[in-house]
């Protein structure tokens, strides 16, 4: 038994999460011209066709010709619909984030029962004789019980679902999980959007206060919103929580498959570094480094190297050096030694080691072109010269395909240069969707 199903489920969820995260800014960008047009048409009509009148008591009202009333009604409706879209779309996509989590949990539970059949064997769920005779085999009956068990778990609230998992697995899943309070708040806010237009209820306040969620001065009957920074924080929360949950269960229930668990977690962290999602990478790399067991020193070394690399790429070179120097690399393989030299900016010895590794060693052409470790070194002429001497070809920049959201921004700014003078979110301003909150493309 291995964790392939756990891994597939997590990666499917993370891809869905990324898809929704990119969809919001893309949709809002496309929505802006529509909103602008609807607003301008309505304002122009009001300016040219509406008269303001005042009665004897000083009360003001508007006057409109009868033949213009239908136009007024249509333009007013268009304006209202376009304005509502900017509120409803973020809320709907936010709800989709939580819905994807529920689907993730459904599949996680199925994998749990597959890995540990005794969990479902201990179920006290009963079948009537009339239900039992409908099944062609014991396996069919078992599948039915699993389905009903999962349905009952998914009907519980998110706190009770974690209670269930902790009881089954016999391990604390919320220990050292500061993101837990954020998770509770976003799931409660999801309930508000689904059931009562985002209006704060006494239940929301009760649950959030009981779990020490940060809700500020939020009051009963206040309408909550989903602005982009909040949406991004919810995305990060679910990304972190599901990754930690999957890998905690994986390592607990499948200790003989720790090699694949290490590789999977390292792959996730590498993807985050490549996409420049440094804050998430920092959290998950710390999680990886702090695991009690790794398959071998090489896998642990990758976590340490990438933890240092994340700080280095964030220009926190002192912290990067502190992390990388916490370990003696003298007995390590050449790729780790090279990483140590890069992260301590001993570039001259880097070039010597590159030459020693050569064109058939532990670091190949693709590594030099794609590994974020070499992002700064690639700018140096000496690096390009050394690369050419090793591989007997000129170093060329590898063009990585852009995310769809960035392609959209580039197309819009090419067609509408004035957009370059607008304030946009950080997630939209770089080649990759970034972690930071917002950036100004200056006027």
FENDAVEN-V670012 format. One record per pair of residues at least 12 apart in sequence whose ideal C-beta (glycine too) atoms are under 8 Angstrom apart, sorted by the first residue. I is the first residue (numbers start at 0). GAP is how many residues later the second one is. Records with the same first field share a line. If there is no record, write none. Layout:
# FENDAVEN-V670012
I->GAP ; GAP
This chain:
# FENDAVEN-V670012
0->114 ; 253 ; 256
1->252 ; 255 ; 258
2->247 ; 251 ; 254 ; 257 ; 258 ; 261
3->256
4->102 ; 105 ; 106 ; 109
5->102 ; 105 ; 240 ; 243 ; 244
6->239 ; 243 ; 253 ; 257
8->95 ; 98 ; 99 ; 102 ; 237
9->94 ; 232 ; 233 ; 236 ; 254
11->92 ; 95
12->87 ; 88 ; 90 ; 91 ; 229
13->225 ; 228 ; 229 ; 254
15->84
16->80 ; 83 ; 218 ; 221 ; 222
19->73 ; 76 ; 77 ; 80 ; 215
20->210 ; 211 ; 214 ; 406 ; 412
21->381 ; 382 ; 383 ; 411
22->70
23->65 ; 66 ; 69 ; 204 ; 207
24->203 ; 380 ; 400 ; 402 ; 403
25->378 ; 379 ; 382
26->62 ; 66
27->58 ; 61 ; 62 ; 200
28->379 ; 380 ; 383 ; 399
29->378
30->51 ; 54 ; 55 ; 58
33->48 ; 51
34->47 ; 48 ; 50 ; 51
37->37 ; 40 ; 41 ; 43 ; 44
38->40 ; 43
40->34 ; 37 ; 38
41->33 ; 34 ; 36 ; 37
44->23 ; 26 ; 27 ; 30
48->15 ; 16 ; 19 ; 22 ; 23
49->12 ; 13 ; 14 ; 22
50->12 ; 13
86->138
89->135 ; 136 ; 137 ; 138 ; 141
90->102 ; 107 ; 134 ; 135
92->133 ; 138
93->92 ; 95 ; 96 ; 99 ; 132 ; 137 ; 140
94->95 ; 98 ; 99
96->89 ; 93 ; 134 ; 137 ; 138 ; 141
97->88 ; 89 ; 92 ; 140
99->138
100->137 ; 141
101->52
103->138
104->48 ; 49 ; 56
105->44 ; 48
107->137 ; 138 ; 141
108->40 ; 41 ; 44
109->36 ; 40
111->53 ; 56 ; 57 ; 137 ; 141
112->33 ; 36
114->138 ; 139
115->52 ; 137
118->49
119->22 ; 25 ; 26 ; 29
122->22 ; 26
124->20 ; 23 ; 24
126->14 ; 17 ; 18
130->13
156->30
157->25 ; 26 ; 29
158->25 ; 48 ; 52
161->12
164->80 ; 84
168->80 ; 83 ; 84
170->77 ; 81
172->72 ; 75
176->64 ; 67
178->58 ; 61 ; 62
179->31 ; 61
180->30 ; 31 ; 32 ; 33
181->31 ; 32 ; 51 ; 52 ; 55
182->54 ; 55 ; 58
183->23 ; 24 ; 27 ; 29
184->23 ; 28 ; 29 ; 30
185->48 ; 51 ; 52
187->15 ; 16 ; 19 ; 20 ; 25
188->15 ; 35 ; 37
190->12 ; 13
191->12 ; 32
192->31 ; 33
196->26
197->25 ; 26 ; 27
198->22 ; 23 ; 24 ; 25
199->18 ; 19 ; 20 ; 21 ; 22 ; 23 ; 24
200->19
201->18
204->13 ; 15
227->197 ; 199 ; 210
228->208 ; 209
231->195 ; 205
235->43 ; 44 ; 199
238->41
239->40 ; 43 ; 44
242->22 ; 25 ; 41 ; 44
243->40 ; 43
246->14 ; 17 ; 18 ; 40
249->14
250->40 ; 42
254->38
257->35 ; 36 ; 37
258->36 ; 40
261->26 ; 32 ; 33 ; 37 ; 38
262->36
264->19 ; 22 ; 23 ; 38
265->22 ; 33 ; 36 ; 37 ; 40
267->16
268->12 ; 15 ; 16 ; 19 ; 34 ; 37
269->36
271->12
272->33 ; 36 ; 37 ; 40 ; 99
273->96 ; 98 ; 158
274->157 ; 158
275->37 ; 154 ; 156 ; 158 ; 159
276->155 ; 156 ; 157 ; 158
277->32 ; 35 ; 36 ; 157
278->156
279->155
280->25 ; 29
281->25 ; 28 ; 29
284->18 ; 21 ; 22 ; 25
285->21
287->15 ; 19
288->14 ; 15 ; 18
297->35 ; 38
300->26 ; 31 ; 35
303->19 ; 20 ; 22 ; 23
304->19 ; 31 ; 34 ; 35 ; 38 ; 68
306->16
307->12 ; 13 ; 15 ; 16 ; 35
308->30 ; 34 ; 63 ; 64
310->12
311->31 ; 64
312->59 ; 62
316->28
319->23
320->22 ; 23
323->15 ; 16 ; 19 ; 20
324->19
332->29
333->19 ; 22 ; 23 ; 27 ; 28 ; 29
334->22 ; 27 ; 28 ; 32
336->16
337->12 ; 15 ; 16 ; 19 ; 25
338->34
340->12
341->31 ; 32 ; 34 ; 35
342->30
346->30 ; 33 ; 35
349->27 ; 33
350->31 ; 32 ; 35
353->32 ; 33 ; 36
354->31 ; 34 ; 35
356->33
357->32
358->31 ; 32 ; 33
364->26
367->19 ; 27
368->26 ; 28 ; 29
369->28 ; 30
377->17 ; 19
382->12
399->31
401->29
402->28 ; 29 ; 30
404->22 ; 23 ; 28
405->22 ; 24 ; 25 ; 26 ; 27
408->15 ; 19 ; 20
419->21
420->20 ; 21 ; 22
421->19
422->15 ; 17 ; 18
423->14 ; 15 ; 16 ; 17
424->12 ; 13 ; 14
425->12 ; 13
428->12
